[in-house]
C-alpha cells in the first residue's frame, strides 16, 4: 500500500494522480510544443517528481489594476563616476571594442537630453576641462565628444515587463489589460495557485492584492472552474492537455466570475429563444418535482396522524 501511495502526486485538494499518468501527459504536452519555449522540463528530487517551465495565463480582469511606480524612477541605483582610466581605456579601445551598453531609466534619459542641449550649444567656443569630465556620470558621457570623436556608446532603455507592449508611465499607472491577451510566468509543479498568482503579479509590479484574483480553467464549451488555493496550476495544465483551443487558464476577479458546470455549459451556447424555452421546461420540471414531494410528505403525515389516533383510542 505504501508503494502505491508513494507513486501518487498531489494535483489539488484531495486529488492525487499516479506519476506514470502525469509523465504520459507530459510527454504529449512536450511533443505538442516541440521546439517551443513552452516545453516543460522534469526531474526527481528525493524521489519526488518536479516539473518546471513557462505557464501561459490569459488576462480576464474587468476592473482597472494599479501598477507600482518606484522602479520607473529607480532613485536608489548608485551612479559610478568616470575616472581618467575609464576615459583613456575607451579612447584606446574605441576601434577594437564593441559599443558599451549603458542602462538608463526614462527619468535619466529626459534629464540627460536637456543637459546635452545646453552643453552642445557652448561646445563650439571651448572644450570641457578634465575636471568637468570626472564629475560626469556614464549617462552624461554617452552623448559627449572626446578627442573630436563621439564615443560609440549605445543607450539602453530599462523597462519592466509590459502588457502586450504597454509599458508603465505615470499617466497610465491604472489601466485594464485587454481581455484575452496572454502572458506567461515561469513556475514549477510544487507551486500552488496562490503562489503562482503572486509570482505573476510581482512580474508586472501590480499593487492589487492577490486575494482579489483567482485562476480559472475556461473551456471552449463555456465550462469554467475556479482553481482552489492549494491546487497546482502547472499539473492541472499538463493533465488538461496542451491545446489552448480546448481550454485556457485565466486570471480573473473572484467577485466578478462564477463557476459554470458542464451541465450548464452545454446550454449557454444556444440562441436566446432556445434558452428561454429551456428555462420554461426546467420550470415545468421543477413544478412537477415539487408536487411529487408535497404529495409524498402529505401521505406520510396522513399515515402518522392515523397511527396517533389509533394509539390514542386504544389507551382510552
Secondary structure as GFF3:
##gff-version 3
##sequence-region A 1 316
A	DSSP	alpha_helix	2	6	.	.	.	ID=ss1
A	DSSP	beta_strand	8	12	.	.	.	ID=ss2
A	DSSP	beta_strand	15	18	.	.	.	ID=ss3
A	DSSP	alpha_helix	19	32	.	.	.	ID=ss4
A	DSSP	beta_strand	41	45	.	.	.	ID=ss5
A	DSSP	beta_strand	48	59	.	.	.	ID=ss6
A	DSSP	beta_strand	65	66	.	.	.	ID=ss7
A	DSSP	alpha_helix	70	73	.	.	.	ID=ss8
A	DSSP	alpha_helix	84	92	.	.	.	ID=ss9
A	DSSP	beta_strand	101	104	.	.	.	ID=ss10
A	DSSP	alpha_helix	106	121	.	.	.	ID=ss11
A	DSSP	alpha_helix	130	134	.	.	.	ID=ss12
A	DSSP	alpha_helix	138	141	.	.	.	ID=ss13
A	DSSP	beta_strand	145	146	.	.	.	ID=ss14
A	DSSP	beta_strand	149	150	.	.	.	ID=ss15
A	DSSP	beta_strand	154	157	.	.	.	ID=ss16
A	DSSP	three_ten_helix	170	172	.	.	.	ID=ss17
A	DSSP	beta_strand	174	175	.	.	.	ID=ss18
A	DSSP	beta_strand	182	188	.	.	.	ID=ss19
A	DSSP	alpha_helix	193	203	.	.	.	ID=ss20
A	DSSP	three_ten_helix	210	212	.	.	.	ID=ss21
A	DSSP	beta_strand	213	219	.	.	.	ID=ss22
A	DSSP	beta_strand	224	226	.	.	.	ID=ss23
A	DSSP	alpha_helix	233	240	.	.	.	ID=ss24
A	DSSP	beta_strand	247	253	.	.	.	ID=ss25
A	DSSP	alpha_helix	262	265	.	.	.	ID=ss26
A	DSSP	alpha_helix	272	315	.	.	.	ID=ss27
###
